[in-house]
Amino acid sequence: MSRFKDLQKNLFGGTTSNARQFGMIFTLVAIVLLFQFLTDGLTLRSDNLIALFQQNSYILILAIGMLMVIVAGHIDLSVGSVAAFAGILVAKSMAEWDLPWPVAILFGLLIGAAIGAWQGFWVAYIGVPAFIVTLAGMLLFRGGNQFIGNANTIPVPEGFRVIGSGFLPEVGPNTGYNNLTLLLGLAACVAVIWRELQSRRTRHEMDADAGPLWVSILRLAVMVGVIAFAALRFASGRVGTSFPVSGIILVALVLLYSFYTRNTAGGRHIYAVGGNSRAAELSGVKLRRVNFFVMMNMSVLAALAGMIFVARSAASGPQDGNGWELDAIAAVFIGGAAVSGGIGTISGSIVGGLVMAVLNNGLQLQGVGTDRVQIIKGLVLLLAVALDVYNKSQGRFSIIGSLMRPFRREASAAPATSEAEREPATTTVSG
Amino acid sequence: MSDAPILLEMRSITKEFPGVKALSDVNLVVRAGEIHAICGENGAGKSTLMKVLSGVYPYGTYDGDIVYQGAQTRFSDIRASERAGIVIIHQELALIPELSITENIFLGNEPRRRGAIDWKSAQRQARELLARVGLRENPDTLIKDIGVGKQQLVEIAKAFAKDVKLLILDEPTAALNEADSRHLLDLLRGFRERGITSIMISHKLNEIESIADQITILRDGRTVETLDVKADGVDEDRIVRGMVGRELSSRFPDHTPKIGEVFFEVRDWNVRHPISAERQVCKNSSFVVRRGEIVGFAGLMGAGRTELAMSVFGRSYGVWESGTIIKDGKEIVLKSVADAIAHGLAYVSEDRKAIGLNLLDDIKTSTVAAKLSKITKRGVLDEVAEYQAAEAYRKELRTKAPTVDEGVSKLSGGNQQKVVLAKWMFTDPDLLILDEPTRGIDVGAKYEIYGIIQRLADQGKGVIVISSELPELIGLCDRIYTVFEGQITGDIPRQDADPETLMKQMTSTKKMQTR
């Protein structure tokens, strides 16, 4: 029993931060296995996994930016429209102005930056709530897309399509697998092991309890197993397919932004602003700069997501990006971010997004219509967050909080329960 | 008093949180019609006890019995206890600023007629209630337009609207100035004459001594003793002894100041109110601080002390008009908080929960928050350096927490204040501005904080202390400026500082130079 408790403590909501990340992955695996069972093994087939990544990479890229926006205490409703707007301009730049596609990508990112600067200006320097600014942006840039494209679709050239539908090329000896994908998986395994060792060493240097060694080993074994399995699956697909380029872009962004939010002063400032903006300001954080940055960054990522989508569907159209904002926001909240800001992680949001993606995919594989898929997704979002809120208010162990949550925001789970203890005193008395 | 019937008896109350025993075997006997004070250091369990009583922690989550009006209570929530006539007024007032006095008084308790709110009756009752608490104010006035002293009275009026039998006040005078405090205490005496029983939690021992009939002292979650103020001849020292378990020979640590040269000077500082531009909140203020000197700023609430301090601290308050800051002989321009920090200024705000700390953070994150550059190596935060810095301050300031991974929201007020002090000490400041550094902090922790302030001064830093407690300023500071309506009206050295002199300067614009 005590060993079981030990495991539970260390896997779910224990004091060691990495335990939580392991817990998150565990949840996702459970959902995947459920659908694997329900769809008679379709879910984990190579072609399905590849499609899953290609279809959702742009939403997950949006979730990265959205997480930062939400942690800073804002929201961005315009991402779908911004993506469509950037997409049509990029498509047009290649079709009519003959921009080479690498230049066009750069151009697309610049458009994102310009739109972001516009929205960031209103939010950070004028003080208009982001909800309003981006609601306006949602209309503005949707209309802009249709105005520029005359509500037509514009096809994009072959080279450009790589970012949306390309794969890692075949190189090296014929192993029956895609070698680069295998290499990537190997690198990931090494990185995961190195990280675990690093974090144990850090805990030791801080004289803190690093948790029992066997938990670390178990955790590593499962993670390496999952990575190896995924690498083999991606590498063994139909010839010519492998790990998608859009997936690589996503992984690179996840690593980059995780590092930024966790390990740099700039990232910490975002959490500080979301947690208590006045306190952050009085600690020397440049509030406006942080708010401007998160809004601008979001639009750049939205433009990138738009381009990847256009590249995948080979053309830019007037309905691109419809409803993306909702998927991205849902991913972030399922991933454990707080509506009031200050809490949340990139990795949590990615897992939240993957949960939604697997759900979507699994239901579709079973032939469930989009009407019912939407109903189910809506209920899952509501229930996931409601369960978390309920558990927190009962002062009990918070499942999503401990599974989806950080890592960097280790402390958040603990104060959350204590707040719940304190809160009633100050709030209910007014009633 | 002692022959009055027992209204409330709490018997061997034990309340545990995961890992902590907040209360163990606490007993409390309150007789009808008395004012019963509960004293104890922060973290002694006073608030927890009151939450058990008022049903915030419902029946079943604690051990022990509560007998109220002769019957066992089993309150399931705060509404149940309110129905029984137990009303608790918290330190942080639960009023809605954008609603009127009447609306606030009857919030959740609105008089109805055929389903709709009967505003006429509400108005009438509000007038009566306001008269009972001695507040002369139009009941249509919005809460945000009246001062905190009057807001406190509205809270009490609200309690009366619920037909209160036992009124619990948690630190009722903590945010009030002297006049408002006196008024409130008189009001409580009046209630006693009308047979209303009050329980009062307060750190202001002089008030307790003057108003309470019985005092129950808690320490570390246990009942130490219950004193009868008249029979036992209780004075402040006696209460302190009970609270800390030892005699505090002095409220202030012994200190021989080592004062050096003037190194920081503000000249002709003028600042306007951020919203109403016609209001000038700082008028030609000039002051100097020497190395190793503790300088006090005395003034009534609203005198402009905080505004002055914050506007100097990187113009973080109001609209700056004119004035210069000279540090180490050179003029410096501080346009932002970041500038101010870079030039060695630190400002510890008066409201640590609202603007001093991010309550989502843990101790280590909070400690380094104002100078992340110190733990950044090649653009990357060094977690080990962060941990070590936080741990060093935790030991140095004796912050009570198991580890620096503990969330700051879990700490008591005194320990939170130590974290805030650590946060600013971490920035290596030359000048620390401490705004009400001991507000809401118990006696023992205050003593420690005074010691920290003195140590900082002895390191050659300049320290400015803004405080509403004159004894604190007189006991701690080497020199005291008085502020009245945005103007500095006096510059009084320690040996000349007494409450009368200060009060005179704090309430008139006539400039008096004592040197």
Chai-1 contact restraints between the chains, C-beta under 6 A:
chainA,res_idxA,chainB,res_idxB,connection_type,confidence,min_distance_angstrom,max_distance_angstrom,comment,restraint_id
A,T202,B,E383,contact,1.0,0.0,6.0,A-B,restraint_1
A,E205,B,V384,contact,1.0,0.0,6.0,A-B,restraint_2
A,M206,B,Y387,contact,1.0,0.0,6.0,A-B,restraint_3
A,N263,B,V380,contact,1.0,0.0,6.0,A-B,restraint_4
A,N263,B,L381,contact,1.0,0.0,6.0,A-B,restraint_5
A,A265,B,L372,contact,1.0,0.0,6.0,A-B,restraint_6
A,A265,B,T376,contact,1.0,0.0,6.0,A-B,restraint_7
A,A272,B,N358,contact,1.0,0.0,6.0,A-B,restraint_8
A,G275,B,N358,contact,1.0,0.0,6.0,A-B,restraint_9
A,G275,B,L360,contact,1.0,0.0,6.0,A-B,restraint_10
A,N276,B,N358,contact,1.0,0.0,6.0,A-B,restraint_11
A,R278,B,I355,contact,1.0,0.0,6.0,A-B,restraint_12
A,A279,B,I355,contact,1.0,0.0,6.0,A-B,restraint_13
A,A279,B,G356,contact,1.0,0.0,6.0,A-B,restraint_14
A,A279,B,L357,contact,1.0,0.0,6.0,A-B,restraint_15
A,A279,B,N358,contact,1.0,0.0,6.0,A-B,restraint_16
A,L282,B,V337,contact,1.0,0.0,6.0,A-B,restraint_17
A,L282,B,I355,contact,1.0,0.0,6.0,A-B,restraint_18
A,S283,B,A369,contact,1.0,0.0,6.0,A-B,restraint_19
A,S283,B,A370,contact,1.0,0.0,6.0,A-B,restraint_20
A,G284,B,V337,contact,1.0,0.0,6.0,A-B,restraint_21
A,G284,B,A338,contact,1.0,0.0,6.0,A-B,restraint_22
A,G284,B,I341,contact,1.0,0.0,6.0,A-B,restraint_23
A,G284,B,A370,contact,1.0,0.0,6.0,A-B,restraint_24
A,G342,B,L360,contact,1.0,0.0,6.0,A-B,restraint_25
A,A411,B,D362,contact,1.0,0.0,6.0,A-B,restraint_26
A,A411,B,G407,contact,1.0,0.0,6.0,A-B,restraint_27
A,S412,B,L360,contact,1.0,0.0,6.0,A-B,restraint_28
A,A414,B,G407,contact,1.0,0.0,6.0,A-B,restraint_29
A,P415,B,G407,contact,1.0,0.0,6.0,A-B,restraint_30
A,P415,B,S409,contact,1.0,0.0,6.0,A-B,restraint_31
A,S418,B,S409,contact,1.0,0.0,6.0,A-B,restraint_32
A,S418,B,K410,contact,1.0,0.0,6.0,A-B,restraint_33
A,E419,B,S409,contact,1.0,0.0,6.0,A-B,restraint_34
A,P424,B,V56,contact,1.0,0.0,6.0,A-B,restraint_35
A,A425,B,K51,contact,1.0,0.0,6.0,A-B,restraint_36
A,A425,B,V56,contact,1.0,0.0,6.0,A-B,restraint_37
A,T426,B,H90,contact,1.0,0.0,6.0,A-B,restraint_38
A,T426,B,E92,contact,1.0,0.0,6.0,A-B,restraint_39
A,T426,B,A94,contact,1.0,0.0,6.0,A-B,restraint_40
A,T428,B,I78,contact,1.0,0.0,6.0,A-B,restraint_41
A,V429,B,A94,contact,1.0,0.0,6.0,A-B,restraint_42
A,S430,B,A94,contact,1.0,0.0,6.0,A-B,restraint_43
A,S430,B,L107,contact,1.0,0.0,6.0,A-B,restraint_44
A,G431,B,G108,contact,1.0,0.0,6.0,A-B,restraint_45
